[in-house]
Amino acid sequence: MNEVYEFIKKCGTYFLATVEDGQPRNRPFGTINIFDGKLYIQTGKSKNVSKQIQKNPRVEISCFDGSCGQWLRLAGELVRDDRREAKADMLEHYPDLKRMYSADDDNTEVLYFKNAEATIASFTDAPKVIKF
């Protein structure tokens, strides 16, 4: 899991894919965090992405590291964690978000991956699969 975190963190931006009424939905994200031994992302409960995840928690992340020509795909289920500590830790790692979110508001949402499988691939090397 740490290798997956480091890869995503280095890329800076990743793309999160959800499904809405059978239509794939994909958007850029930037938050990634390890808390309590789990890999987390963050969004707002008022956003469509949150509603899509609550309806169907199976998602996929993809990102590309142009410096080494590798990409990562991470598939799994996202689980909402309403603990204040999980929200506060995410906001400490991304202090710019504090302008829009608070660990005590009803909108901040942090979610962790379960049943996750990441594949790190390139055009030259065999894919590496990491499950957590």
Protein Blocks (a to p, Z undefined) as FASTA:
>chain_A
ZZmmmmmmmnopacddddeehiacddddfbdcdeehiacddddfkbmklmmmmmmmcdcd
ddddfknopacdddddddddfbfklmmmmmmmmmmlmmmgcfkbckbccdddehiacddd
dfkbccddddZZ
